[in-house]
């Protein structure tokens, strides 16, 4: 048995809805995970499921027995010890509630050390002299340890309503849009995003604050009356959720991203982790789920709150039909309008074309985000009119939604800047680019994609991004993201992206740029020659996956004379055919 990690989770997690000690160990020879990202039922691993004691290996049973004994002797909680499986071969996870962090960690370390020495935990067992000294040494250290409580915010200390937003893509856009709706409804809104902590849309603390620290900073403020919290996978896995419960939650979607990190390898496992925010929604609150996502819709069976779905399917898909048939609530597009359905009742909210982030319906992923935000606002008590005002007021600009589908134009050249960092994000982004590039007679402008992402993505994600690009664009370039290699060699990131593209049939040269600004400047100015737009001012669409230097990219676009496309009128000047888009 060897230690993988000891971690103190400070709040709700995939294992329990309270702070727990997590001890992960591996038994047997070292083996690497292999399998399908979407496994069959026979291969599913439910991370939160408990393993019956009769199935525990002897070393795990000994570890659990020592943890139980030391916790009792040192007054460190009485909650049941549980054992969980991981999809990593030979990995076992032991969890139990904790009260004081320093004392709890020492108990975990002592239990592991004693189990590794095969010391029996029976209180009346006869130990050797060395074992007795080892045990007494640990007991003395534990007795001297302090007992700092978890910083999670309990319901008794929470004074304002909370809505949590998670998912693979669309979290930030949905969070920002929901914030705007509530702000226009007269609320003072505290928001956490991957860009920072905001109060009434004013940045007060830049940085990625999608973990428990950001949530706790917001919930301790006295100048807000509602919290809108973007909640990322990493925070849930590494520290737990920073508060006991929320009043509403939104799960946008689940697709391949951040896999092979912290033992999360499959899409069902990723969905289970993200669904933590839905499991902590109060009984009289609302859980808002994507009915079109096969990993999100079933979460309805595991929550205690009311459920509302959102869906882009027309006519309504089977999940929504069943739900409405039982009198449930859903947010849909009917006859070109976003609206709220409840049972047989239908209440229009706003025409799709009047909601700027949807780009007149061209950005279907933002239609979904608008539906999710509308559902979240309604769950917190906003009126239909307040929702409508917020939706039509929010623009996909560099100021209001930085790095999320920001479109710029200079003459016949279009630049699209987006944070897309996985296969689903790239596909959605190219849907928009193709819609802008295609006129009544077919494609009229070549599309260039500048692809690149952080190095902690697994090989199959990097190759998948390269393959999607190869199948859908006329020119492909790679930009490096050197500040986010995260342990991977730069040559490896480039190689996997190239391998995905060539495997999908790409035969042209793929230039590599060391920075996002260098890549964008070159490609906007005609890199690639006549086959890809000819003169520097020739019509072209250049799409940049921007992760590292957003401010530098925006300054460059301004320097090159590009101006933002933010209104429906601006969009129609780029693609007049959108005026005739069919109504649904």
C-alpha positions in Angstrom: 0.0 0.0 0.0 1.4 3.4 -0.9 0.0 6.9 -0.3 -1.4 9.0 -3.1 -2.6 11.9 -1.1 -4.1 13.1 2.2 -6.5 16.0 1.6 -8.9 17.9 3.8 -12.0 18.9 1.9 -13.4 22.0 3.5 -17.0 21.6 2.4 -19.4 19.5 0.2 -17.8 17.3 -2.3 -18.5 14.2 -4.4 -18.1 12.1 -1.3 -20.2 13.9 1.3 -22.0 17.2 1.8 -19.7 18.2 4.7 -16.0 18.6 5.4 -14.2 15.3 5.1 -10.7 13.9 5.3 -9.8 12.1 2.1 -7.0 9.5 2.2 -6.2 8.0 -1.2 -3.9 5.0 -1.4 -2.9 2.5 -4.1 -2.6 -1.2 -3.6 -0.6 -3.5 -5.9 1.7 -2.7 -8.8 1.6 0.7 -10.5 -0.8 0.8 -13.3 -2.1 3.6 -15.6 -5.8 4.2 -16.2 -7.1 3.2 -19.6 -10.6 3.0 -20.8 -13.4 4.8 -22.5 -14.3 8.4 -21.7 -17.9 7.4 -22.0 -17.9 3.8 -20.5 -20.7 1.3 -20.7 -22.8 0.6 -17.7 -20.6 -2.4 -16.8 -17.5 -0.1 -16.5 -19.1 2.8 -14.7 -17.4 3.9 -11.4 -19.5 6.1 -9.1 -17.0 8.1 -7.0 -19.4 8.8 -4.2 -20.6 5.2 -3.9 -19.5 3.4 -0.7 -17.8 0.0 -0.7 -19.3 -2.5 1.8 -16.8 -3.4 4.6 -16.7 -7.0 3.5 -15.1 -5.9 0.3 -12.3 -3.9 1.9 -8.8 -5.2 1.5 -7.1 -6.0 4.8 -4.8 -2.9 4.6 -7.8 -0.6 4.0 -9.7 -2.2 6.9 -6.7 -1.6 9.2 -6.4 2.0 8.0 -10.1 2.6 8.7 -9.9 1.0 12.1 -7.0 3.2 13.2 -8.8 6.3 11.9 -11.9 5.3 13.9 -10.0 4.6 17.1 -7.8 7.8 17.0 -10.8 10.0 16.2 -12.7 8.7 19.2 -9.7 9.0 21.5 -8.9 12.6 20.4 -12.5 13.9 20.1 -12.3 14.4 16.4 -15.8 13.7 15.3 -18.1 10.6 15.2 -19.3 10.4 11.6 -19.0 7.1 9.8 -15.9 6.1 8.0 -16.5 5.3 4.3 -14.5 3.6 1.6 -14.8 4.5 -2.1 -13.4 3.1 -5.3 -11.6 5.1 -8.0 -11.3 4.3 -11.7 -7.5 4.4 -11.3 -6.5 0.8 -11.0 -5.8 -0.3 -7.4 -6.8 3.1 -5.9 -8.9 3.2 -2.7 -10.3 6.3 -1.0 -11.1 6.4 2.7 -13.2 9.4 4.0 -14.5 10.6 7.3 -15.8 13.9 8.7 -13.4 16.2 10.5 -13.6 19.0 13.1 -10.2 20.5 13.5 -7.9 20.6 10.5 -4.4 20.2 12.1 -5.6 17.4 14.4 -7.6 15.7 11.6 -4.6 15.6 9.3 -2.3 14.2 12.0 -4.9 11.4 12.7 -4.9 10.6 9.0 -1.1 10.5 8.9 -1.0 8.4 12.0 -3.6 5.9 10.8 -1.7 5.4 7.6 1.7 5.0 9.3 0.3 2.4 11.7 -1.5 0.6 8.9 1.7 0.5 6.8 3.5 -1.1 9.7 0.5 -3.6 10.0 -0.1 -2.6 13.6 -3.5 -4.0 14.8 -6.0 -1.3 15.9 -7.7 -3.5 18.5 -7.6 -1.6 21.8 -6.6 -4.7 23.9 -4.1 -6.1 21.3 -0.6 -6.7 22.6 1.9 -4.5 20.7 5.7 -4.8 20.5 7.8 -2.2 22.2 8.5 -0.4 19.0 4.8 -0.4 18.0 3.9 1.0 21.5 6.5 3.8 21.2 5.3 4.6 17.7 1.7 4.8 18.8 2.4 6.9 21.9 4.5 9.3 19.7 1.6 9.8 17.3 -0.9 10.2 20.2 1.3 12.9 21.8 1.5 14.8 18.5 -2.2 14.6 18.0 -3.0 15.8 21.5 -0.8 18.9 21.0 -2.3 19.7 17.6 -4.6 22.7 17.3 -8.1 22.3 15.8 -8.9 25.0 13.3 -12.4 24.5 12.1 -13.4 24.4 8.4 -13.9 27.9 6.8 -17.1 26.7 5.0 -20.1 28.9 5.5 -22.9 27.1 7.3 -26.5 27.9 6.5 -27.0 29.5 9.9 -24.3 32.1 9.0 -25.5 32.7 5.5 -27.8 35.8 5.2 -28.3 36.1 1.4 -29.5 33.8 -1.4 -27.0 31.9 -3.5 -27.1 30.5 -7.0 -24.2 28.2 -8.1 -23.3 27.6 -11.8 -21.1 24.8 -13.1 -20.5 22.9 -16.3 -17.8 22.3 -18.9 -18.7 25.3 -21.1 -20.8 28.4 -20.7 -20.3 28.9 -16.9 -18.8 32.4 -17.2 -21.3 33.6 -19.8 -24.2 32.3 -17.8 -22.9 33.8 -14.6 -22.3 37.2 -16.2 -25.7 37.2 -17.9 -27.5 36.1 -14.7 -25.7 38.9 -12.8 -26.9 41.4 -15.3 -30.5 40.3 -15.0 -30.5 40.5 -11.2 -28.7 43.8 -11.3 -31.3 45.3 -13.7 -33.9 43.9 -11.3 -32.6 46.2 -8.6 -30.4 43.7 -6.7 -26.9 44.2 -5.4 -25.0 41.2 -6.8 -21.8 39.6 -5.7 -20.3 37.4 -8.5 -17.4 35.0 -8.7 -15.9 34.1 -12.1 -12.7 32.8 -13.6 -11.9 36.5 -14.2 -12.3 37.6 -10.6 -14.7 38.7 -7.9 -17.2 41.4 -8.9 -19.7 43.5 -7.0 -22.5 44.9 -9.1 -20.3 44.0 -12.2 -17.3 46.1 -10.8 -14.1 44.1 -10.5 -12.9 44.1 -6.9 -10.4 41.2 -6.9 -9.0 39.9 -10.3 -8.0 36.3 -10.7 -9.6 32.9 -11.0 -12.0 32.9 -8.0 -14.2 29.9 -9.0 -13.2 27.9 -5.9 -14.4 28.0 -2.3 -12.2 31.0 -1.4 -14.1 33.2 -3.9 -17.4 32.0 -2.7 -16.5 32.7 1.0 -15.2 36.2 0.1 -18.5 37.0 -1.5 -20.7 35.5 1.2 -18.9 37.5 3.9 -19.6 40.8 2.3 -22.2 43.2 3.7 -22.8 45.2 0.6 -24.6 42.6 -1.5 -28.0 40.9 -1.3 -27.5 38.0 -3.7 -24.6 35.8 -4.7 -24.0 34.4 -8.2 -21.1 31.9 -7.9 -19.3 30.2 -10.9 -18.1 26.9 -9.5 -15.3 25.0 -11.2 -14.4 21.4 -11.1 -11.0 22.1 -9.6 -12.3 23.8 -6.5 -14.8 21.0 -5.8 -12.2 18.3 -6.2 -9.3 20.0 -4.4 -11.1 21.7 -1.5 -14.9 21.1 -1.7 -17.6 23.7 -2.0 -17.2 26.7 0.3 -20.7 26.8 1.7 -23.3 24.4 3.1 -26.1 24.9 0.6 -27.4 27.1 -2.2 -30.9 28.2 -3.2 -30.5 27.4 -6.9 -28.0 25.7 -9.1 -27.3 25.5 -12.9 -25.4 22.7 -14.6 -24.8 23.8 -18.2 -23.3 20.7 -19.8 -20.6 18.1 -19.5 -18.0 17.3 -22.1 -14.3 16.3 -22.3 -12.2 18.8 -20.4 -9.8 18.6 -17.4 -9.8 14.8 -17.6 -7.0 12.7 -16.1 -6.6 15.2 -13.3 -7.1 14.3 -9.6 -8.3 10.9 -10.7 -11.2 12.1 -12.9 -11.0 10.1 -16.2 -14.5 9.7 -17.6 -17.5 11.9 -18.5 -19.8 10.3 -15.9 -17.2 10.9 -13.2 -16.9 14.6 -14.3 -20.7 15.0 -14.2 -20.8 13.4 -10.8 -18.3 15.9 -9.4 -20.0 19.0 -11.0 -23.4 17.7 -9.7 -22.2 18.5 -6.2 -23.7 22.0 -6.5 -27.1 20.4 -7.4 -27.0 18.0 -4.5 -26.6 20.9 -2.0 -29.5 22.9 -3.4 -32.2 23.3 -0.7 -35.4 21.3 -0.8 -37.5 24.4 -1.7 -34.9 25.6 -4.2 -34.4 25.0 -7.9 -31.9 22.8 -9.8 -31.7 23.8 -13.5 -30.4 21.2 -15.9 -29.6 20.9 -19.6 -32.2 18.4 -20.9 -30.2 17.9 -24.0 -27.1 16.6 -22.3 -27.1 12.9 -21.5 -24.8 13.3 -18.5 -26.7 16.3 -17.0 -30.4 15.4 -17.4 -30.3 12.3 -15.3 -29.0 14.3 -12.3 -32.6 15.2 -11.6 -33.0 11.8 -10.0 -30.3 12.6 -7.4 -31.4 16.0 -6.1 -34.0 17.0 -3.4 -35.0 20.4 -4.9 -37.4 21.3 -7.6 -36.1 20.7 -11.2 -36.3 23.0 -14.2 -34.9 22.0 -17.6 -33.6 24.1 -20.5 -33.5 22.7 -24.0 -32.7 23.7 -27.6 -34.5 20.8 -29.1 -37.5 21.6 -31.3 -40.0 20.2 -31.0 -39.5 19.5 -27.3 -37.4 16.4 -26.6 -38.6 13.4 -24.6 -37.1 14.6 -21.3 -38.9 18.0 -21.5 -42.1 16.4 -22.7 -42.3 14.0 -19.8 -41.4 16.8 -17.4 -44.0 19.2 -18.7 -46.6 16.4 -18.7 -46.1 16.2 -14.9 -46.6 19.9 -14.6 -42.9 20.7 -14.5 -41.1 23.8 -15.6 -38.8 24.3 -18.7 -37.1 27.1 -20.6 -37.3 26.7 -24.4 -37.3 28.4 -27.8 -40.7 28.4 -29.5 -41.6 30.3 -32.6 -38.4 32.3 -32.4 -38.9 33.3 -28.8 -37.2 32.3 -25.5 -39.8 31.5 -23.0 -40.9 29.6 -19.9 -43.1 26.6 -20.1 -44.9 25.2 -17.0 -47.2 22.3 -17.7 -49.3 23.4 -20.6 -48.7 27.1 -20.0 -46.3 29.1 -22.1 -45.0 32.6 -21.2 -42.7 34.3 -23.8 -39.7 36.1 -22.4 -37.9 37.7 -25.4 -37.4 37.1 -29.2 -34.1 35.4 -29.8 -33.1 38.2 -32.2 -33.4 40.7 -29.4 -30.9 38.9 -27.2 -27.5 40.2 -28.3 -25.4 37.3 -27.1 -27.3 34.9 -29.3 -26.2 36.7 -32.5 -29.7 36.5 -33.8 -29.7 32.8 -33.0 -26.4 32.0 -34.8 -24.6 31.4 -31.5 -26.7 28.4 -30.4 -24.6 27.7 -27.4 -25.4 31.3 -26.2 -29.1 30.6 -26.8 -28.7 27.8 -24.3 -26.8 30.0 -21.9 -29.6 32.6 -22.1 -32.2 30.0 -21.3 -30.1 28.8 -18.3 -29.7 32.3 -17.0 -33.4 33.1 -17.4 -34.2 29.9 -15.4 -31.7 30.9 -12.7 -33.1 34.4 -12.4 -36.7 33.1 -12.2 -35.6 30.6 -9.5 -34.4 33.6 -7.4 -37.7 35.5 -7.8 -37.1 37.7 -10.9 -40.2 38.6 -12.9 -40.5 37.7 -16.6 -40.1 41.4 -17.4 -37.0 41.7 -15.3 -35.5 38.7 -17.1 -36.3 40.2 -20.5 -34.7 43.5 -19.6 -31.5 41.8 -18.5 -31.3 39.5 -21.5 -31.7 42.3 -24.1 -29.3 44.6 -22.2 -26.3 42.3 -22.1 -23.8 42.4 -25.0 -21.0 39.9 -26.0 -18.4 42.7 -25.7 -14.9 42.8 -24.4 -16.2 44.8 -21.4 -19.3 42.9 -20.5 -18.2 39.3 -21.5 -14.5 39.5 -21.9 -13.0 36.6 -24.0 -16.4 35.0 -24.6 -17.4 35.3 -28.3 -16.0 38.8 -28.8 -16.3 39.7 -32.5 -14.4 42.5 -34.2 -14.4 43.9 -37.7 -12.2 45.9 -40.0 -13.6 46.2 -43.5 -14.0 42.7 -44.8 -11.9 41.1 -42.1 -13.5 39.6 -39.0 -11.7 38.5 -35.8 -13.4 36.3 -33.2 -11.8 36.0 -29.8 -13.0 33.3 -27.5 -11.8 31.3 -24.4 -12.7 27.9 -26.0 -10.4 25.3 -24.6 -11.8 22.0 -25.5 -13.5 20.1 -28.3 -17.1 21.2 -27.6 -16.0 24.8 -27.3 -14.1 24.8 -30.6 -17.1 23.2 -32.3 -19.5 25.9 -31.0 -17.1 28.6 -32.0 -16.7 27.3 -35.5 -20.5 27.1 -35.9 -20.6 30.8 -35.4 -17.6 31.4 -37.8 -19.2 29.3 -40.5 -22.5 31.2 -40.1 -20.7 34.5 -40.6 -18.6 33.2 -43.5 -21.5 31.6 -45.4 -23.6 33.8 -47.8 -26.6 32.8 -49.8 -24.4 31.2 -52.5 -22.1 29.3 -50.1 -18.9 30.2 -48.3 -17.7 33.6 -49.2 -14.8 34.1 -46.7 -12.0 31.6 -45.7 -11.8 30.8 -42.0 -8.5 30.6 -40.1 -8.4 29.0 -36.7 -5.5 29.8 -34.3 -5.6 26.9 -31.9 -3.9 26.2 -28.6 -4.7 25.5 -25.0 -3.2 24.7 -21.6 -0.9 21.7 -21.3 -2.9 19.9 -18.7 -5.4 18.6 -21.2 -5.0 14.9 -22.0 -3.6 13.8 -25.4 -7.0 12.8 -26.8 -8.5 16.3 -26.0 -5.6 18.0 -27.8 -5.8 15.7 -30.8 -9.6 16.1 -30.8 -9.2 19.9 -31.1 -6.8 19.6 -33.9 -9.0 17.1 -35.7 -12.1 19.4 -35.5 -10.1 22.3 -36.9 -8.8 20.2 -39.8 -12.2 19.2 -40.8 -13.8 22.7 -40.7 -11.4 25.5 -41.5 -9.4 26.6 -44.6 -6.2 27.6 -42.6 -4.9 26.3 -39.3 -2.2 27.8 -37.1 -1.0 26.9 -33.6 -0.3 29.5 -30.9 1.6 28.5 -27.8 0.4 29.1 -24.3 3.7 29.1 -22.6 2.4 30.4 -19.2 0.0 27.4 -19.0 2.1 24.4 -19.9 1.4 23.0 -16.5 4.2 20.4 -16.6 4.0 19.4 -20.2 6.7 20.2 -22.7 5.8 22.8 -25.3 6.8 20.4 -28.1 4.3 17.9 -26.7 1.3 20.3 -26.9 2.2 21.3 -30.5 2.8 17.7 -31.5 -0.6 16.5 -30.2 -2.5 19.3 -31.9 -0.6 18.6 -35.1 -1.2 14.9 -34.8 -5.0 15.4 -34.5 -5.0 17.6 -37.6 -2.9 15.4 -39.8 -4.9 12.3 -38.6 -8.0 14.1 -39.8 -6.5 14.6 -43.3 -4.8 18.0 -43.0 -1.8 18.2 -45.4 -0.9 21.9 -45.4 1.8 23.4 -43.3 0.7 24.5 -39.8 2.6 27.6 -38.6 3.4 27.9 -34.9 3.6 31.2 -33.1 5.0 31.8 -29.7 2.3 34.2 -28.5 -1.4 35.0 -29.2 -0.7 38.5 -30.4 2.0 37.4 -32.8 -0.3 34.8 -34.2 -3.3 37.1 -34.6 -1.2 39.9 -36.2 0.3 37.6 -38.8 -2.9 35.9 -39.7 -5.0 39.1 -39.9 -2.3 40.6 -42.2 -2.5 37.8 -44.8 -0.3 35.0 -43.6 -0.8 32.0 -45.9 -0.9 33.9 -49.2 -3.5 34.1 -51.9 -5.0 30.7 -51.1 -6.2 32.1 -47.8 -7.3 35.6 -48.6 -4.6 37.2 -50.7 -4.1 40.8 -49.8 -3.9 41.8 -46.1 -7.3 43.5 -46.4 -9.0 40.7 -48.3 -12.1 39.1 -46.7 -11.3 36.5 -44.1 -12.4 35.3 -40.7 -9.7 34.7 -38.1 -10.7 32.8 -34.9 -8.3 33.0 -31.9 -8.6 30.7 -28.9 -7.4 33.3 -26.4 -6.2 32.2 -22.9 -3.0 33.9 -22.0 -3.0 37.6 -23.1 -6.5 38.8 -23.6 -5.7 42.5 -22.9 -2.8 42.4 -25.3 -5.1 40.9 -28.0 -7.7 43.6 -27.5 -5.0 46.3 -27.7 -3.7 44.8 -30.9 -7.1 44.7 -32.5 -7.6 48.4 -31.6 -4.2 49.2 -33.1 -5.1 47.4 -36.3 -8.3 49.3 -36.6 -10.7 46.6 -35.6 -14.0 47.7 -34.0 -16.3 45.5 -31.8 -19.5 44.0 -33.3 -22.0 44.2 -30.4 -25.5 45.0 -31.7 -27.9 43.1 -33.9 -27.6 45.9 -36.5 -23.8 45.4 -36.5 -24.2 41.7 -37.0 -26.7 42.0 -39.8 -24.2 44.3 -41.6 -21.8 41.3 -41.5 -24.3 38.6 -42.4 -27.5 40.1 -43.9 -28.9 36.6 -44.5 -29.5 36.3 -40.7 -32.6 38.6 -41.3 -34.2 35.6 -43.0 -33.2 32.9 -40.6 -36.1 30.5 -40.1 -38.2 30.9 -37.0 -38.5 27.8 -34.7 
